[in-house]
């Protein structure tokens, strides 16, 4: 599975949009981009995932570039409770594949400030 | 719907003691996993079970054993605990299926300290 690169930390003002970048330049055509977050050593929480189209759910939006070499997670209106470490992960999805190669790097520590 | 449940949540062990971390999921998932997370680090896979009756080593299996007791339960055993095994342990589960990428769900973690 492809590896990812994320900035170690970012700040965001409360109420503003938080845009978290991720580079995955070696991603393969059948690899999905996943985003998880971890709030203060709780279990990682699923946010969103996508293959090549942009995705949106009640938590966030995922923008994947046309060449799929990078993506951005957007939290439209960040709150203090969104302060967490955000992980960008790529893996092959579906079929016989499971998460035995679901590698978590160090992620991005998002600090939402009042 | 509880999702993934781990016990105990906190445990202190003396070096050389043994213990078992229990994990159960109620989502009827085929695959289950044990990760560890050291301070300031990402998660590392210890063992996984792709389906009931199978288990395989992950990235850091040394010092651990696992048992997939049934489809719901996946336990992690430390036979002779060492201080290097002080960590937070997360159990997770996922459903392997065709089509769109699926997701993995995590428990809330078990804090283990070995003194």
HADDOCK unambig.tbl for C-alpha pairs under 7 A between the chains (distance, minus, plus):
assign (segid A and resid 32 and name CA) (segid B and resid 101 and name CA) 6.65 0.50 0.50
assign (segid A and resid 42 and name CA) (segid B and resid 108 and name CA) 5.41 0.50 0.50
assign (segid A and resid 42 and name CA) (segid B and resid 109 and name CA) 6.57 0.50 0.50
assign (segid A and resid 43 and name CA) (segid B and resid 90 and name CA) 6.81 0.50 0.50
assign (segid A and resid 43 and name CA) (segid B and resid 106 and name CA) 5.49 0.50 0.50
assign (segid A and resid 43 and name CA) (segid B and resid 107 and name CA) 5.52 0.50 0.50
assign (segid A and resid 43 and name CA) (segid B and resid 108 and name CA) 4.42 0.50 0.50
assign (segid A and resid 43 and name CA) (segid B and resid 109 and name CA) 5.88 0.50 0.50
assign (segid A and resid 44 and name CA) (segid B and resid 106 and name CA) 6.07 0.50 0.50
assign (segid A and resid 93 and name CA) (segid B and resid 100 and name CA) 6.64 0.50 0.50
assign (segid A and resid 93 and name CA) (segid B and resid 101 and name CA) 4.13 0.50 0.50
assign (segid A and resid 93 and name CA) (segid B and resid 102 and name CA) 6.50 0.50 0.50
assign (segid A and resid 94 and name CA) (segid B and resid 96 and name CA) 6.24 0.50 0.50
assign (segid A and resid 94 and name CA) (segid B and resid 97 and name CA) 5.25 0.50 0.50
assign (segid A and resid 94 and name CA) (segid B and resid 98 and name CA) 4.49 0.50 0.50
assign (segid A and resid 94 and name CA) (segid B and resid 99 and name CA) 5.38 0.50 0.50
assign (segid A and resid 94 and name CA) (segid B and resid 100 and name CA) 5.85 0.50 0.50
assign (segid A and resid 94 and name CA) (segid B and resid 101 and name CA) 4.91 0.50 0.50
assign (segid A and resid 94 and name CA) (segid B and resid 102 and name CA) 6.25 0.50 0.50
assign (segid A and resid 95 and name CA) (segid B and resid 96 and name CA) 6.29 0.50 0.50
assign (segid A and resid 95 and name CA) (segid B and resid 97 and name CA) 4.96 0.50 0.50
assign (segid A and resid 95 and name CA) (segid B and resid 98 and name CA) 3.86 0.50 0.50
assign (segid A and resid 95 and name CA) (segid B and resid 99 and name CA) 6.68 0.50 0.50
assign (segid A and resid 96 and name CA) (segid B and resid 96 and name CA) 6.39 0.50 0.50
assign (segid A and resid 97 and name CA) (segid B and resid 96 and name CA) 6.55 0.50 0.50
assign (segid A and resid 98 and name CA) (segid B and resid 50 and name CA) 6.89 0.50 0.50
assign (segid A and resid 98 and name CA) (segid B and resid 96 and name CA) 5.74 0.50 0.50
assign (segid A and resid 100 and name CA) (segid B and resid 48 and name CA) 6.59 0.50 0.50
assign (segid A and resid 100 and name CA) (segid B and resid 58 and name CA) 6.93 0.50 0.50
assign (segid A and resid 104 and name CA) (segid B and resid 42 and name CA) 5.28 0.50 0.50
assign (segid A and resid 104 and name CA) (segid B and resid 43 and name CA) 5.43 0.50 0.50
assign (segid A and resid 105 and name CA) (segid B and resid 42 and name CA) 5.13 0.50 0.50
assign (segid A and resid 106 and name CA) (segid B and resid 41 and name CA) 5.84 0.50 0.50
assign (segid A and resid 106 and name CA) (segid B and resid 42 and name CA) 4.92 0.50 0.50
